[in-house]
Amino acid sequence: MSWVQTHVLLLTLAYVTTTALLLAILSRMAFNRLAKAAAIVLASCFYIAVFFSTQGLLGWSAPVALPERFKVLWTYVIEPDPAHANPGAVHLWVEELDAANLPSGEPRSYLLPYSRQLADQVTQAQGQIKDGMLVGGKPRYYGDHSSTQGLSGPVNVNAPPGGDPSGGGVLDPAFLGGQSKNVDLIPLPKPVLPEKELTEPAQ
């Protein structure tokens, strides 16, 4: 079972546990037996609904903050379509990197708010990936204009989440959720591997 399936199962079990406790309290209250039976059946139906509804969310790009450092595996840009009230979007399929630029081995898809600047940068990065280059990146934090230092640069942990706020300012849902229109995509540096210890040959 994958970690995603495990999370779905744990979420469903958490819902079942909470509902079971509420039903236990309800069973001791002075309600009609028919009403209690109906509540139990309805709650049981919701168990199934929660499980399959959560399964339906898998595969969609997550509108959450990007990792501090990541490798770009693939991209997809949806241009705005005012005729259909579509604001556009940028999808990034990335793999988180540690401080040594070593990959986590667990790729994930992220959804970013559309901007022309970000779309151009992502399109350029996609071309580099097609040419066989490795592309890395990191989100730029609000008020932080020093992100050109690359993946080895410092992380401004005291800055608010996300990049410069979009049209809604600091109360914009995308900004509050940590999504950033400002992402630095650069050639991925080689991993920093630990030095090998030299052992003396056995006598």
C-alpha positions as CSV (number, residue, x, y, z in Angstrom):
1,M,0.0,0.0,0.0
2,S,1.4,3.4,-1.0
3,W,1.7,6.3,1.4
4,V,-1.1,8.1,-0.4
5,Q,-3.4,5.2,0.1
6,T,-2.4,5.0,3.7
7,H,-3.2,8.6,4.2
8,V,-6.7,8.1,2.6
9,L,-7.3,5.1,4.9
10,L,-6.2,7.0,8.0
11,L,-8.4,9.9,7.1
12,T,-11.4,7.6,6.7
13,L,-10.6,5.8,9.9
14,A,-10.4,9.2,11.7
15,Y,-13.9,10.1,10.4
16,V,-15.2,6.7,11.4
17,T,-13.8,7.1,15.0
18,T,-15.2,10.6,15.4
19,T,-18.6,9.5,14.1
20,A,-18.7,6.4,16.2
21,L,-18.1,8.5,19.4
22,L,-20.9,10.8,18.4
23,L,-23.2,7.8,17.8
24,A,-22.3,6.4,21.2
25,I,-23.3,9.6,22.8
26,L,-26.5,9.7,20.8
27,S,-27.4,6.2,21.8
28,R,-27.6,7.2,25.4
29,M,-29.9,10.2,24.8
30,A,-33.6,10.1,24.9
31,F,-34.4,9.8,21.2
32,N,-36.8,7.6,19.3
33,R,-35.2,4.3,18.4
34,L,-36.2,4.7,14.8
35,A,-34.3,8.0,14.7
36,K,-31.3,6.4,16.3
37,A,-31.3,3.6,13.8
38,A,-31.6,6.1,10.9
39,A,-28.7,8.1,12.3
40,I,-26.5,4.9,12.4
41,V,-27.4,3.9,8.8
42,L,-26.8,7.5,7.6
43,A,-23.4,7.7,9.3
44,S,-22.4,4.3,7.8
45,C,-23.3,5.6,4.4
46,F,-21.0,8.6,5.0
47,Y,-18.1,6.3,5.8
48,I,-18.3,4.9,2.3
49,A,-18.9,8.4,0.8
50,V,-15.8,9.9,2.5
51,F,-13.6,7.0,1.4
52,F,-14.6,7.2,-2.3
53,S,-14.7,11.0,-2.4
54,T,-11.2,11.2,-1.0
55,Q,-10.1,8.6,-3.6
56,G,-11.5,11.0,-6.3
57,L,-9.2,13.8,-5.1
58,L,-6.0,11.7,-5.9
59,G,-4.2,12.7,-9.0
60,W,-5.2,16.4,-9.0
61,S,-2.5,19.0,-8.6
62,A,-2.4,20.3,-5.0
63,P,-2.9,24.0,-4.4
64,V,-0.4,24.1,-1.6
65,A,3.1,25.5,-1.0
66,L,6.0,24.0,-3.0
67,P,8.9,22.4,-1.2
68,E,11.8,24.6,-0.2
69,R,14.0,22.9,-2.9
70,F,12.8,20.7,-5.7
71,K,13.7,19.0,-9.0
72,V,11.2,19.8,-11.8
73,L,10.1,16.6,-13.6
74,W,7.5,18.0,-15.9
75,T,5.3,21.1,-16.4
76,Y,2.0,22.1,-17.9
77,V,0.7,25.6,-18.5
78,I,-3.0,26.4,-19.0
79,E,-3.4,29.8,-20.6
80,P,-6.2,32.1,-19.3
81,D,-9.5,31.9,-21.2
82,P,-11.6,35.0,-20.4
83,A,-14.5,33.7,-22.6
84,H,-14.9,30.7,-20.2
85,A,-13.9,32.5,-17.0
86,N,-10.8,30.4,-16.8
87,P,-8.0,32.3,-15.0
88,G,-5.3,29.9,-16.2
89,A,-3.0,27.8,-14.1
90,V,0.6,26.4,-13.9
91,H,1.1,22.7,-13.0
92,L,4.4,21.5,-11.8
93,W,5.3,17.9,-11.2
94,V,8.3,18.0,-8.9
95,E,10.4,15.9,-6.5
96,E,11.6,17.4,-3.2
97,L,15.3,17.8,-2.6
98,D,17.2,17.9,0.7
99,A,19.9,20.3,1.6
100,A,22.4,18.2,-0.4
101,N,20.2,18.3,-3.5
102,L,19.4,14.6,-3.2
103,P,15.9,13.6,-4.4
104,S,13.2,12.3,-2.1
105,G,12.0,9.6,-4.6
106,E,8.4,10.7,-4.2
107,P,7.2,13.0,-7.0
108,R,4.1,15.2,-6.5
109,S,2.0,17.6,-8.6
110,Y,1.5,21.2,-7.5
111,L,-0.9,23.9,-8.8
112,L,0.3,27.5,-9.0
113,P,-1.7,30.6,-9.8
114,Y,-1.1,31.8,-13.4
115,S,1.1,34.8,-14.3
116,R,2.7,35.6,-17.6
117,Q,6.1,35.8,-16.0
118,L,5.8,32.4,-14.4
119,A,4.3,30.8,-17.5
120,D,7.3,32.1,-19.6
121,Q,9.8,30.8,-17.0
122,V,8.0,27.4,-16.8
123,T,7.9,27.1,-20.6
124,Q,11.6,27.8,-20.8
125,A,12.3,25.2,-18.1
126,Q,10.2,22.6,-20.0
127,G,12.3,23.2,-23.1
128,Q,15.5,22.6,-21.1
129,I,14.0,19.3,-19.7
130,K,13.2,18.1,-23.2
131,D,16.8,18.9,-24.1
132,G,18.0,16.5,-21.3
133,M,18.9,19.2,-18.8
134,L,18.1,18.9,-15.1
135,V,16.0,21.8,-13.7
136,G,15.6,22.6,-10.1
137,G,13.8,25.3,-8.2
138,K,12.5,26.9,-5.1
139,P,9.6,29.3,-4.2
140,R,10.5,32.9,-3.7
141,Y,9.1,34.3,-0.4
142,Y,7.1,37.5,0.0
143,G,9.5,40.4,0.6
144,D,12.5,38.2,-0.4
145,H,14.3,39.5,-3.5
146,S,17.5,37.5,-3.0
147,S,16.4,34.2,-4.5
148,T,18.9,34.4,-7.3
149,Q,21.4,32.7,-5.0
150,G,20.2,29.3,-6.3
151,L,19.2,26.2,-4.5
152,S,22.1,26.6,-2.1
153,G,21.0,30.0,-1.0
154,P,19.4,30.7,2.5
155,V,15.7,30.2,3.1
156,N,13.9,33.2,4.6
157,V,11.9,31.3,7.2
158,N,10.6,34.5,8.8
159,A,8.8,35.7,5.6
160,P,5.1,35.1,5.1
161,P,4.2,32.0,2.9
162,G,4.1,32.3,-0.9
163,G,5.6,34.9,-3.2
164,D,4.4,38.4,-3.8
165,P,0.7,38.4,-3.2
166,S,-1.5,38.3,-6.3
167,G,-4.4,40.7,-7.0
168,G,-6.1,39.9,-3.7
169,G,-3.1,41.1,-1.7
170,V,-2.1,39.4,1.6
171,L,-5.7,38.2,2.0
172,D,-5.7,36.3,-1.3
173,P,-6.4,32.6,-0.7
174,A,-3.5,31.5,-2.9
175,F,-1.1,33.7,-1.0
176,L,-2.4,32.5,2.4
177,G,-2.1,28.9,1.3
178,G,1.6,29.4,0.5
179,Q,1.2,29.3,-3.3
180,S,3.6,31.5,-5.1
181,K,3.6,33.1,-8.5
182,N,7.3,33.8,-8.0
183,V,9.4,30.6,-8.4
184,D,13.0,30.5,-9.3
185,L,13.8,27.7,-11.8
186,I,17.5,27.1,-12.5
187,P,19.8,24.4,-13.7
188,L,20.0,21.7,-11.0
189,P,23.3,21.6,-9.2
190,K,25.0,18.2,-8.7
191,P,24.2,16.5,-5.4
192,V,26.6,17.1,-2.6
193,L,27.7,13.6,-1.7
194,P,29.5,12.8,1.6
195,E,33.2,12.1,1.3
196,K,34.1,8.4,1.4
197,E,36.2,7.2,4.3
198,L,39.4,5.5,3.2
199,T,40.0,2.2,5.0
200,E,43.4,0.6,5.3
201,P,43.7,-2.8,3.6
202,A,43.7,-5.8,5.9
203,Q,47.2,-7.1,6.7
